[in-house]
Amino acid sequence: QPQLVESGGGLVQPGGSLRLSCAASGSIGSINVWKWYRQAPGKEREFVALITGSATTVYADSVKGRFTISRDNAKNTAYLQMNSLKPEDTAVYYCNAQVLTRPYWGQGTQVTVSS
């Protein structure tokens, strides 16, 4: 059974919005930092955003002002709200949950922004 399960990807037009979700099972323990990454065809995996236990957020320059990361500790879930999407946002998006022992990764969800 996957320990991080992603959902919310899809096909949208430029300027559209999507919200990605990443739900963690309780078995992985207390999550310190949530992160989102993405990987476009032919490109290296790219950091997108993170949120700490104190709710501090960090964003890649390419998504600042358009994406918002959040977390719901009671639901053991992280989110990535993506607005004003551009064709260059097309990628497979991966969530990452950092615990004391090791990082955990979601299975990836495809986001496609048409030209």
Residue pairs with C-beta under 8 A, 6 or more apart in sequence:
1 25
2 25
2 106
2 107
3 24
3 25
3 27
3 28
3 104
4 22
4 23
4 24
4 25
4 28
4 95
4 96
4 97
4 104
4 105
4 106
4 107
5 22
5 23
5 106
5 107
6 20
6 21
6 22
6 93
6 94
6 95
6 106
6 107
6 108
6 109
7 20
7 21
7 23
7 109
8 18
8 19
8 20
8 21
8 109
9 18
9 20
9 93
9 109
9 110
9 111
10 18
10 110
10 111
10 112
11 112
11 113
11 114
12 18
12 85
12 111
12 112
12 113
12 114
13 113
13 114
14 85
14 86
14 87
14 113
14 114
14 115
15 84
15 85
16 85
16 113
17 81
17 82
17 83
17 84
17 85
18 82
18 85
18 111
19 79
19 80
19 81
19 82
20 36
20 79
20 80
20 82
20 93
20 95
20 109
20 111
21 77
21 78
21 79
22 34
22 36
22 77
22 78
22 79
22 80
22 95
22 97
22 106
23 75
23 76
23 77
24 31
24 76
24 77
24 78
24 97
24 104
25 76
26 76
28 97
28 99
28 104
29 99
29 100
29 101
30 99
30 100
31 71
31 73
31 76
31 97
31 98
31 99
32 52
32 53
32 98
32 99
32 100
33 50
33 51
33 52
33 53
33 97
33 98
34 50
34 51
34 69
34 71
34 78
34 95
34 96
34 97
34 98
35 47
35 48
35 49
35 50
35 95
35 96
35 97
35 98
36 48
36 49
36 50
36 69
36 78
36 80
36 93
36 94
36 95
36 96
37 45
37 46
37 47
37 48
37 93
37 94
37 95
37 96
38 45
38 46
38 48
38 89
38 91
38 92
38 93
38 94
38 111
39 45
39 46
39 91
39 92
39 94
40 46
40 88
40 90
40 91
40 92
43 91
45 94
46 60
46 62
46 91
47 60
48 59
48 60
48 63
48 67
48 69
48 80
48 93
49 57
49 58
49 59
49 60
49 63
49 67
49 69
49 80
50 57
50 58
50 69
51 57
51 69
51 70
51 71
51 78
55 71
57 68
57 69
59 67
59 69
62 88
63 82
63 89
66 82
66 83
66 84
66 85
67 80
67 81
67 82
67 83
68 80
68 81
68 83
69 78
69 79
69 80
69 81
70 78
70 79
70 81
71 77
71 78
71 79
72 78
72 79
78 95
78 97
80 93
80 95
82 89
82 111
85 111
85 113
86 113
87 113
87 114
87 115
88 113
89 111
89 113
90 111
90 112
90 113
91 111
92 108
92 109
92 110
92 111
93 108
93 109
93 110
93 111
94 105
94 106
94 108
95 105
95 106
96 103
96 104
96 105
96 106
97 103
97 104
